């Protein structure tokens, strides 16, 4: 027996292909996790930006006057503020879209379809594309993207914690002297 594409049917008794099912489930989970990572990074970026804006507003309006603080609290405040820069950069990297590496010889992503020379070329490419191979390719790429986003978020959390801790410590100790 052959499949509609002319290839031999490797599943003659029509039992579900467990590998293909698992690939679909894992791909769905990877997409969901990617959306969660983007949401977390966006929320953290907005929170960090709002906190920095509030701090700069308080300094600009004279509510917080770091230039009147002793050296150590002033140092804590400014080192804390400097720690905000890598946190913002890492969160920016986490929310940056990653488009992958499109190739005209396959149709695994929208970027691949964009490279089609013509509609007939796209039709041929789609027909040649194995759905399981496509799912596995997407799974590998989306898993790597999600892992990278979460790594950026974890590092940003460490820098953000340093920002909050040192800045708050500098403000509290500077205001109490």
GROMACS elastic network, one bead per residue, 0.5 to 0.9 nm:
[ bonds ]
;  ai    aj funct       b0    kb
    1     7     6  0.87451   500
    1     8     6  0.62075   500
    1     9     6  0.57441   500
    1    10     6  0.88521   500
    1    12     6  0.72163   500
    2     5     6  0.77068   500
    2     6     6  0.54910   500
    2     7     6  0.54258   500
    2    10     6  0.85965   500
    3     6     6  0.53129   500
    3     7     6  0.54748   500
    3     8     6  0.61824   500
    3     9     6  0.55496   500
    4     7     6  0.75041   500
    5     8     6  0.88935   500
    5   127     6  0.83438   500
    5   128     6  0.87463   500
    6     9     6  0.87133   500
    7    10     6  0.86954   500
    8    11     6  0.89100   500
    9    12     6  0.58950   500
   11    14     6  0.55543   500
   11    15     6  0.66541   500
   11    16     6  0.81800   500
   11    17     6  0.76877   500
   12    15     6  0.79137   500
   14    17     6  0.84435   500
   15    18     6  0.86968   500
   16    19     6  0.88114   500
   16    20     6  0.82607   500
   16    21     6  0.75982   500
   17    20     6  0.54117   500
   17    21     6  0.62600   500
   17    22     6  0.86667   500
   18    21     6  0.50288   500
   18    22     6  0.60112   500
   18    23     6  0.84832   500
   19    22     6  0.51038   500
   19    23     6  0.60808   500
   19    24     6  0.86360   500
   19   132     6  0.85167   500
   20    23     6  0.50280   500
   20    24     6  0.62489   500
   20    25     6  0.87128   500
   20   131     6  0.86447   500
   20   132     6  0.58089   500
   20   135     6  0.81758   500
   20   136     6  0.87592   500
   21    24     6  0.51450   500
   21    25     6  0.62732   500
   21    26     6  0.86242   500
   22    25     6  0.50456   500
   22    26     6  0.60167   500
   22    27     6  0.83647   500
   23    26     6  0.51615   500
   23    27     6  0.59529   500
   23    28     6  0.85218   500
   23   132     6  0.73434   500
   23   135     6  0.62428   500
   23   136     6  0.62453   500
   23   139     6  0.74135   500
   24    27     6  0.50714   500
   24    28     6  0.61367   500
   24    29     6  0.86221   500
   24   132     6  0.82674   500
   24   135     6  0.64987   500
   24   136     6  0.83941   500
   24   139     6  0.85904   500
   25    28     6  0.51293   500
   25    29     6  0.62180   500
   25    30     6  0.86107   500
   26    30     6  0.60369   500
   26    31     6  0.85853   500
   26   139     6  0.69686   500
   27    30     6  0.50133   500
   27    31     6  0.62045   500
   27    32     6  0.86387   500
   27   135     6  0.66746   500
   27   136     6  0.77693   500
   27   138     6  0.70368   500
   27   139     6  0.50145   500
   27   140     6  0.86923   500
   27   142     6  0.79117   500
   27   143     6  0.84438   500
   28    31     6  0.51850   500
   28    32     6  0.62830   500
   28    33     6  0.86546   500
   28   139     6  0.86097   500
   29    32     6  0.50571   500
   29    33     6  0.60811   500
   29    34     6  0.84995   500
   30    33     6  0.50495   500
   30    34     6  0.60527   500
   30    35     6  0.86661   500
   30   139     6  0.68119   500
   30   142     6  0.62626   500
   30   143     6  0.59391   500
   30   146     6  0.74010   500
   31    34     6  0.50212   500
   31    35     6  0.63484   500
   31    36     6  0.87281   500
   31   139     6  0.85499   500
   31   142     6  0.69651   500
   31   143     6  0.84226   500
   31   146     6  0.85194   500
   32    35     6  0.51692   500
   32    36     6  0.63063   500
   32    37     6  0.87044   500
   33    37     6  0.60823   500
   33    38     6  0.85744   500
   33   143     6  0.87762   500
   33   146     6  0.68920   500
   34    37     6  0.50942   500
   34    38     6  0.62423   500
   34    39     6  0.86062   500
   34   142     6  0.73747   500
   34   143     6  0.81278   500
   34   145     6  0.76573   500
   34   146     6  0.51719   500
   34   147     6  0.87162   500
   34   149     6  0.80905   500
   35    38     6  0.51534   500
   35    39     6  0.61772   500
   35    40     6  0.86659   500
   35   146     6  0.87793   500
   36    39     6  0.50088   500
   36    40     6  0.61017   500
   36    41     6  0.85187   500
   37    40     6  0.51330   500
   37    41     6  0.60675   500
   37    42     6  0.84525   500
   37    94     6  0.79808   500
   37    95     6  0.83977   500
   37   146     6  0.68585   500
   37   149     6  0.64698   500
   37   150     6  0.63389   500
   37   153     6  0.81231   500
   38    41     6  0.51691   500
   38    42     6  0.59930   500
   38    43     6  0.85246   500
   38    94     6  0.70011   500
   38    95     6  0.56909   500
   38    96     6  0.89029   500
   38   146     6  0.87845   500
   38   149     6  0.76381   500
   38   150     6  0.89877   500
   39    42     6  0.51165   500
   39    43     6  0.60907   500
   39    44     6  0.85352   500
   39    95     6  0.84933   500
   40    43     6  0.51781   500
   40    44     6  0.60930   500
   40    45     6  0.84442   500
   40   153     6  0.79989   500
   41    44     6  0.51410   500
   41    45     6  0.59520   500
   41    46     6  0.85374   500
   41    91     6  0.57334   500
   41    92     6  0.80203   500
   41    94     6  0.62117   500
   41    95     6  0.62382   500
   41   149     6  0.80622   500
   41   150     6  0.84354   500
   41   152     6  0.86850   500
   41   153     6  0.62557   500
   42    45     6  0.50498   500
   42    46     6  0.61287   500
   42    47     6  0.85548   500
   42    91     6  0.75062   500
   42    92     6  0.84493   500
   42    94     6  0.83986   500
   42    95     6  0.65768   500
   43    46     6  0.51822   500
   43    47     6  0.61187   500
   43    48     6  0.85379   500
   44    47     6  0.50339   500
   44    48     6  0.59593   500
   44    49     6  0.83656   500
   44    91     6  0.74257   500
   44   153     6  0.84727   500
   44   156     6  0.88210   500
   44   157     6  0.84123   500
   45    48     6  0.52083   500
   45    49     6  0.60072   500
   45    50     6  0.85118   500
   45    87     6  0.84502   500
   45    88     6  0.65824   500
   45    91     6  0.58767   500
   45    92     6  0.73551   500
   45    95     6  0.89127   500
   46    49     6  0.50942   500
   46    50     6  0.60552   500
   46    51     6  0.85622   500
   47    50     6  0.51160   500
   47    51     6  0.61176   500
   47    52     6  0.85660   500
   48    51     6  0.51052   500
   48    52     6  0.61167   500
   48    53     6  0.85048   500
   48    84     6  0.79560   500
   48    87     6  0.83045   500
   48    88     6  0.74069   500
   48   160     6  0.74637   500
   49    52     6  0.51457   500
   49    53     6  0.60474   500
   49    54     6  0.85661   500
   49    88     6  0.78443   500
   50    53     6  0.50262   500
   50    54     6  0.61081   500
   50    55     6  0.85650   500
   51    54     6  0.50968   500
   51    55     6  0.61412   500
   51    56     6  0.85934   500
   51   164     6  0.88998   500
   52    55     6  0.50357   500
   52    56     6  0.60863   500
   52    57     6  0.84090   500
   52    81     6  0.81843   500
   52    84     6  0.80376   500
   53    56     6  0.51551   500
   53    57     6  0.59652   500
   53    58     6  0.85297   500
   54    58     6  0.60972   500
   54    59     6  0.85924   500
   55    58     6  0.51073   500
   55    59     6  0.62038   500
   55    60     6  0.84883   500
   55    64     6  0.82797   500
   56    59     6  0.50438   500
   56    60     6  0.58860   500
   56    61     6  0.84332   500
   57    61     6  0.59646   500
   57    62     6  0.84581   500
   57    63     6  0.85395   500
   58    61     6  0.52505   500
   58    62     6  0.61672   500
   58    63     6  0.50940   500
   58    64     6  0.55652   500
   58    65     6  0.84801   500
   59    62     6  0.52316   500
   59    63     6  0.60264   500
   59    65     6  0.60156   500
   59    66     6  0.75328   500
   60    63     6  0.77665   500
   60    64     6  0.79755   500
   60    65     6  0.85573   500
   61    64     6  0.77041   500
   61    65     6  0.89448   500
   62    65     6  0.56977   500
   64   171     6  0.75282   500
   64   175     6  0.80013   500
   65    68     6  0.57452   500
   65    69     6  0.71070   500
   65   171     6  0.88466   500
   65   174     6  0.87832   500
   65   175     6  0.84038   500
   66    69     6  0.51017   500
   66    70     6  0.83789   500
   66    73     6  0.80798   500
   66    74     6  0.57590   500
   66    77     6  0.77143   500
   66    78     6  0.88070   500
   66   170     6  0.85850   500
   66   171     6  0.76239   500
   66   174     6  0.73221   500
   66   175     6  0.86236   500
   67    70     6  0.81031   500
   67    71     6  0.89930   500
   67    74     6  0.71753   500
   68    74     6  0.83764   500
   68   174     6  0.80490   500
   68   175     6  0.89388   500
   69    72     6  0.80734   500
   69    73     6  0.62269   500
   69    74     6  0.56404   500
   69   170     6  0.86310   500
   69   171     6  0.84993   500
   69   173     6  0.84588   500
   69   175     6  0.71178   500
   69   177     6  0.74785   500
   70    73     6  0.58701   500
   70    74     6  0.61642   500
   70    75     6  0.86108   500
   70   173     6  0.89155   500
   70   174     6  0.64569   500
   70   177     6  0.77124   500
   71    74     6  0.51627   500
   71    75     6  0.59741   500
   71    76     6  0.86196   500
   71   174     6  0.88292   500
   72    75     6  0.50232   500
   72    76     6  0.61830   500
   72    77     6  0.86783   500
   72   170     6  0.75955   500
   72   173     6  0.86744   500
   72   174     6  0.82019   500
   73    77     6  0.61841   500
   73    78     6  0.86940   500
   73   166     6  0.89266   500
   73   167     6  0.86636   500
   73   169     6  0.72646   500
   73   171     6  0.67519   500
   73   172     6  0.80968   500
   73   173     6  0.58093   500
   73   174     6  0.50026   500
   73   175     6  0.87137   500
   74    77     6  0.51510   500
   74    78     6  0.62601   500
   74    79     6  0.85171   500
   74   167     6  0.89551   500
   74   170     6  0.60375   500
   74   171     6  0.78940   500
   74   174     6  0.69286   500
   75    78     6  0.53008   500
   75    79     6  0.59392   500
   75    80     6  0.82781   500
   75   166     6  0.89964   500
   75   170     6  0.72846   500
   76    79     6  0.52689   500
   76    80     6  0.59212   500
   76    81     6  0.85427   500
   76   166     6  0.52850   500
   76   167     6  0.60695   500
   76   168     6  0.84637   500
   76   169     6  0.68484   500
   76   171     6  0.82585   500
   77    80     6  0.50823   500
   77    81     6  0.62032   500
   77    82     6  0.86897   500
   77   163     6  0.84671   500
   77   166     6  0.59439   500
   77   168     6  0.71621   500
   77   169     6  0.72715   500
   77   171     6  0.64731   500
   77   174     6  0.88684   500
   78    82     6  0.61235   500
   78    83     6  0.86224   500
   78   166     6  0.83073   500
   78   167     6  0.70508   500
   78   170     6  0.81979   500
   79    83     6  0.63194   500
   79    84     6  0.89453   500
   79   162     6  0.88155   500
   79   163     6  0.77402   500
   79   166     6  0.70086   500
   79   167     6  0.75134   500
   80    83     6  0.51189   500
   80    84     6  0.68367   500
   80   159     6  0.89519   500
   80   160     6  0.88231   500
   80   162     6  0.61414   500
   80   164     6  0.67881   500
   80   165     6  0.71846   500
   80   168     6  0.82142   500
   80   169     6  0.89241   500
   80   170     6  0.81807   500
   81    84     6  0.52732   500
   81    85     6  0.74354   500
   81   162     6  0.88705   500
   81   163     6  0.57386   500
   81   164     6  0.83451   500
   81   166     6  0.80375   500
   81   167     6  0.64136   500
   82    85     6  0.56740   500
   82    86     6  0.79452   500
   82   163     6  0.73728   500
   83    86     6  0.61061   500
   83    87     6  0.67756   500
   83   159     6  0.55783   500
   83   160     6  0.68678   500
   83   161     6  0.86769   500
   83   162     6  0.62472   500
   83   163     6  0.50455   500
   83   164     6  0.88433   500
   83   166     6  0.87818   500
   84    87     6  0.51009   500
   84    88     6  0.61241   500
   84    89     6  0.85989   500
   84   156     6  0.87170   500
   84   159     6  0.64753   500
   84   160     6  0.59670   500
   84   161     6  0.89598   500
   84   162     6  0.79745   500
   84   163     6  0.53670   500
   84   164     6  0.84339   500
   85    88     6  0.52655   500
   85    89     6  0.62036   500
   85    90     6  0.86724   500
   85   159     6  0.83738   500
   85   160     6  0.89709   500
   85   163     6  0.89828   500
   86    90     6  0.59628   500
   86    91     6  0.84555   500
   86   155     6  0.87275   500
   86   156     6  0.69590   500
   86   159     6  0.66116   500
   86   160     6  0.84389   500
   87    90     6  0.52436   500
   87    91     6  0.61782   500
   87    92     6  0.84860   500
   87   152     6  0.87730   500
   87   153     6  0.84733   500
   87   155     6  0.73321   500
   87   157     6  0.69514   500
   87   158     6  0.78237   500
   87   159     6  0.51315   500
   87   160     6  0.55330   500
   87   163     6  0.84515   500
   88    91     6  0.52037   500
   88    92     6  0.60205   500
   88    93     6  0.86005   500
   88   156     6  0.71559   500
   88   159     6  0.88340   500
   88   160     6  0.82925   500
   89    93     6  0.62281   500
   89    94     6  0.86687   500
   89   156     6  0.80616   500
   90    94     6  0.61947   500
   90    95     6  0.88567   500
   90   149     6  0.89110   500
   90   152     6  0.52677   500
   90   153     6  0.68032   500
   90   155     6  0.71865   500
   90   156     6  0.55192   500
   91    95     6  0.63938   500
   91    96     6  0.85998   500
   91   149     6  0.84509   500
   91   152     6  0.64526   500
   91   153     6  0.61115   500
   91   155     6  0.88852   500
   91   156     6  0.61892   500
   91   157     6  0.89643   500
   92    95     6  0.53927   500
   92    96     6  0.61669   500
   92   152     6  0.89060   500
   93    96     6  0.51125   500
   93    97     6  0.84990   500
   93   149     6  0.75810   500
   93   152     6  0.70397   500
   94    97     6  0.81972   500
   94   148     6  0.75428   500
   94   150     6  0.74495   500
   94   151     6  0.84483   500
   94   152     6  0.57569   500
   94   153     6  0.66319   500
   95    98     6  0.89196   500
   95   149     6  0.75244   500
   98   145     6  0.73643   500
   99   102     6  0.78327   500
   99   111     6  0.73186   500
  100   109     6  0.88857   500
  100   111     6  0.80415   500
  100   141     6  0.75271   500
  100   145     6  0.89513   500
  101   111     6  0.79028   500
  101   112     6  0.83630   500
  102   106     6  0.84569   500
  102   107     6  0.87327   500
  102   108     6  0.84928   500
  102   109     6  0.73976   500
  102   110     6  0.83173   500
  102   111     6  0.51513   500
  102   113     6  0.83888   500
  102   114     6  0.84428   500
  102   115     6  0.75422   500
  103   106     6  0.61068   500
  103   107     6  0.78685   500
  103   108     6  0.88255   500
  103   111     6  0.77027   500
  103   112     6  0.52331   500
  103   113     6  0.85364   500
  103   115     6  0.70677   500
  104   107     6  0.73798   500
  104   111     6  0.87344   500
  104   112     6  0.55133   500
  104   113     6  0.72032   500
  104   114     6  0.81892   500
  104   115     6  0.52779   500
  104   116     6  0.58769   500
  104   117     6  0.82451   500
  104   122     6  0.86992   500
  104   125     6  0.81593   500
  105   112     6  0.78113   500
  105   115     6  0.89416   500
  105   116     6  0.85331   500
  105   125     6  0.66856   500
  106   109     6  0.84971   500
  106   112     6  0.63706   500
  106   113     6  0.80188   500
  106   122     6  0.89644   500
  106   125     6  0.58545   500
  106   126     6  0.72936   500
  106   128     6  0.78073   500
  106   129     6  0.62782   500
  106   134     6  0.86480   500
  107   110     6  0.75193   500
  107   111     6  0.82559   500
  107   112     6  0.51760   500
  107   113     6  0.57512   500
  107   122     6  0.79468   500
  107   125     6  0.62520   500
  107   126     6  0.57652   500
  107   128     6  0.86403   500
  107   129     6  0.63290   500
  107   134     6  0.76536   500
  108   111     6  0.82013   500
  108   112     6  0.63695   500
  108   113     6  0.79773   500
  108   126     6  0.87033   500
  108   129     6  0.76991   500
  108   131     6  0.85836   500
  108   133     6  0.85429   500
  108   134     6  0.51429   500
  108   135     6  0.77963   500
  108   137     6  0.72873   500
  108   138     6  0.69640   500
  109   112     6  0.52525   500
  109   113     6  0.66678   500
  109   114     6  0.88061   500
  109   134     6  0.84693   500
  109   138     6  0.78137   500
  110   113     6  0.50889   500
  110   114     6  0.61832   500
  110   115     6  0.89225   500
  111   114     6  0.50121   500
  111   115     6  0.66875   500
  112   115     6  0.54245   500
  112   116     6  0.71172   500
  113   116     6  0.54389   500
  113   122     6  0.65598   500
  113   125     6  0.86742   500
  113   126     6  0.86800   500
  114   117     6  0.84519   500
  114   122     6  0.89167   500
  115   118     6  0.88090   500
  115   122     6  0.86276   500
  116   119     6  0.71290   500
  116   120     6  0.87268   500
  116   121     6  0.60393   500
  116   122     6  0.52860   500
  116   125     6  0.83447   500
  117   120     6  0.83382   500
  117   121     6  0.61020   500
  117   122     6  0.73449   500
  118   121     6  0.51073   500
  118   122     6  0.62458   500
  118   123     6  0.86474   500
  119   122     6  0.50040   500
  119   123     6  0.61392   500
  119   124     6  0.87025   500
  120   124     6  0.62542   500
  120   125     6  0.85984   500
  121   124     6  0.51979   500
  121   125     6  0.61720   500
  121   126     6  0.86156   500
  122   125     6  0.50516   500
  122   126     6  0.60668   500
  122   127     6  0.85615   500
  123   126     6  0.52094   500
  123   127     6  0.62332   500
  123   128     6  0.87220   500
  124   127     6  0.51500   500
  124   128     6  0.62386   500
  124   129     6  0.87371   500
  125   128     6  0.51312   500
  125   129     6  0.62414   500
  126   129     6  0.52146   500
  126   130     6  0.84964   500
  127   130     6  0.80147   500
  129   132     6  0.88225   500
  129   133     6  0.75602   500
  129   134     6  0.70058   500
  130   133     6  0.52284   500
  130   134     6  0.61312   500
  130   135     6  0.87155   500
  131   135     6  0.61520   500
  131   136     6  0.86021   500
  132   135     6  0.50376   500
  132   136     6  0.61240   500
  132   137     6  0.84911   500
  133   136     6  0.51126   500
  133   137     6  0.60509   500
  133   138     6  0.85564   500
  134   137     6  0.50978   500
  134   138     6  0.61382   500
  134   139     6  0.84623   500
  135   138     6  0.51452   500
  135   139     6  0.59579   500
  135   140     6  0.86033   500
  136   140     6  0.61604   500
  136   141     6  0.86315   500
  137   140     6  0.52824   500
  137   141     6  0.62949   500
  137   142     6  0.85417   500
  138   141     6  0.51657   500
  138   142     6  0.57962   500
  138   143     6  0.81601   500
  139   142     6  0.52942   500
  139   143     6  0.58191   500
  139   144     6  0.84706   500
  140   143     6  0.53072   500
  140   144     6  0.63327   500
  140   145     6  0.87932   500
  141   144     6  0.52198   500
  141   145     6  0.62449   500
  141   146     6  0.86443   500
  142   146     6  0.59974   500
  142   147     6  0.84162   500
  143   146     6  0.51480   500
  143   147     6  0.60457   500
  143   148     6  0.85564   500
  144   147     6  0.50675   500
  144   148     6  0.61335   500
  144   149     6  0.86207   500
  145   148     6  0.51179   500
  145   149     6  0.61877   500
  145   150     6  0.86856   500
  146   149     6  0.50717   500
  146   150     6  0.61955   500
  146   151     6  0.85462   500
  147   150     6  0.52192   500
  147   151     6  0.61372   500
  147   152     6  0.86928   500
  148   151     6  0.50426   500
  148   152     6  0.62581   500
  148   153     6  0.86289   500
  149   152     6  0.51530   500
  149   153     6  0.62154   500
  149   154     6  0.87214   500
  150   154     6  0.60809   500
  150   155     6  0.85848   500
  151   154     6  0.51549   500
  151   155     6  0.62871   500
  151   156     6  0.84921   500
  152   155     6  0.52647   500
  152   156     6  0.59866   500
  152   157     6  0.85449   500
  153   157     6  0.60585   500
  153   158     6  0.87136   500
  154   157     6  0.51023   500
  154   158     6  0.65021   500
  154   159     6  0.88855   500
  155   158     6  0.51486   500
  155   159     6  0.63878   500
  155   160     6  0.85128   500
  156   159     6  0.50719   500
  156   160     6  0.58245   500
  156   161     6  0.83667   500
  157   161     6  0.59323   500
  157   162     6  0.85113   500
  158   161     6  0.51468   500
  158   162     6  0.63546   500
  158   163     6  0.86898   500
  159   162     6  0.50478   500
  159   163     6  0.61731   500
  159   164     6  0.87355   500
  160   164     6  0.61554   500
  160   165     6  0.84461   500
  161   164     6  0.51805   500
  161   165     6  0.59114   500
  161   166     6  0.83155   500
  162   165     6  0.51834   500
  162   166     6  0.57778   500
  162   167     6  0.80102   500
  163   166     6  0.56064   500
  163   167     6  0.58055   500
  163   168     6  0.81761   500
  164   167     6  0.54062   500
  164   168     6  0.58372   500
  164   169     6  0.82939   500
  165   168     6  0.53253   500
  165   169     6  0.59406   500
  165   170     6  0.84794   500
  166   169     6  0.50295   500
  166   170     6  0.59902   500
  166   171     6  0.85487   500
  167   170     6  0.50686   500
  167   171     6  0.61454   500
  167   172     6  0.85856   500
  168   171     6  0.50776   500
  168   172     6  0.60277   500
  168   173     6  0.84331   500
  169   172     6  0.52227   500
  169   173     6  0.59689   500
  169   174     6  0.81590   500
  170   173     6  0.53645   500
  170   174     6  0.56973   500
  170   175     6  0.82600   500
  171   174     6  0.51077   500
  171   175     6  0.58400   500
  171   176     6  0.84362   500
  172   175     6  0.53044   500
  172   176     6  0.61774   500
  172   177     6  0.88822   500
  173   176     6  0.52687   500
  173   177     6  0.65400   500
  174   177     6  0.55583   500
